[in-house]
Amino acid sequence: MLLKGKNVVITGSGRGIGKAIAVACAKEGANVGLTSRTLGELNSTKKEIEELGSRVKIVVKPADITKFEEVEKAFKEFNNELGLLNGVIANAGYSRMWTTHEFINEKFAEILNINVLGVFYTFKAAYPCMKKDDKKDKARFIITGSEAYPNAPSKLTAYVATKYAVVGMQKAMATEYKRENINFSMVLPTQVDTSLLRGKKAGDGSKPEHVLNPWDLNDYYIFLLTENANRINNGLIFSYDFQEVKKVLTEAPSGKKENWEVFKDYFKERAPKSYDNVKDYGKLVDFIISRS
């Protein structure tokens, strides 16, 4: 188990990507703290983890990510029940689509509050609870970003603004806390089959082929929580590029996919644009190879 004994809190863990991450962390032996606004969804995630038979601690604390007092209270309780936190995943997110000049003011503000203030509140509340005493296995703060950075699709102005904002926040925090044994990184997915993208149709089995399942992202989060990622700070993990890695791996001759060192030239030849984005993440590619 890659995360045995570690304590990890995931915001927005009642459904979608957050739920998939929580289940994956528990499978790898982590104790998990679950938080979102909806207690019923959190209990559903807890039940799914319990049904795995994993002997891990599961702590459920509902909180509104836009209300600092609620977030702070939740993290204090996670700390009390789990101990110091090895990893925190700021995953809660929200979006709506309108032409920019017709965007409802209150909805624009709500998206900013959830996607930007929510990340800030999560870090501020988590900071006193994070395990910062081990240089060889630093605490991890991982943000769920989006391909909206840097692609900036139209009619999603508020969402795009937030995803650019958190990239800047991460860069600033990675520098600010570099000497405090906290590493920051971000997973930037393409479209994923969640209610954020497909509403009530999410999970109905009829998603377009190019749309990922939430669990397709698990490897990236799990890797970033392991000691193998101890040197990654201000990392941007673009899921498109690593999905290309997985695709090319399935096509590669056996002698070309033993590890990153023997695979990288083959990959560069077949996917040069993605190669530029993954070339500094050889350990992650090795991780993907080991799990493929």
C-alpha positions, 0 to 999 in steps of 0.5 A: 500500500503506497499511502499506508498510515498517511492522513489525507483530506479531500474537499469536494469528496462527496462525488465526482473526482473528489470521491474517486480520489478518496476511494483511491487513497483509502485503497492505498491505505490512507486515512481519509477526511471527507468534506463537502456541503452535502452530508448525504453524498459524503456518507455515500463516499464513506460507505463505498470505502467501508465496503472495500474492507480497508482498515482505515479511518474515515472522518466526515465533516460537512462544510461550506468551502466559501465560509472560512469558519466552517472550513477551519472547524472541519480541519481542526476536527480532522486534525483531532481525529486523524492526527497531522495531515500528510496531504490536502487536496483542494478539489471543490469546484463549480462552474456555469456557462453564459456569454460574458456580457450576460453572465449573472453577477451573483453566479460569477461571484459564486464561482470565484468564491468556490474556486479561488477563495475555497482554495485559499480557505482550504490552505489557510485552515489546513496549514496548522494541521499539516505534517511539516517535520519531515524533509524526506516526505514533505506535506502535500497541498494538491489543487484540482485545476483544469484544462481551462488553463491555458485553453480558456474556452468561451462562455466560461469566463468566470471558471477560466478566471478562477483556473488561471488564478489558482495557477498563480496562487500555487506558484506564489505559495510554492515559493513562500513555503519552500522551506517549510516542507510543504510541496504544492502541485496541481492536476489539470484535467481535460473534460471529466464525466462529473455533474460539473460537466454533464449534470444529472447525466454524469455516470450514466454510461453514455459519456462521449469517448473523449471525456474521462472517468473520474477515476482515470485521474487517480494515478496522478493524485496518488503519485503526488502523495507518495515519496516519489514526488517529494521533489515536485514543487509547483508541478502542473500535471496536465492530464491530456499529456499523460493520457497520451503517455498511456495511449502510446504505451499501449502501442509501444513494443515491449522493449520500449516501455520498461521505464522512462529512460527507454520509453522517452525517445519513442514517446518524443517521436510520437507525441512531441508536444506532450513530450515537452510537458512530461519530460520533467516528470519521469518518475510519474511516467515510471509510476504509470508504467508500473501500474499499467 
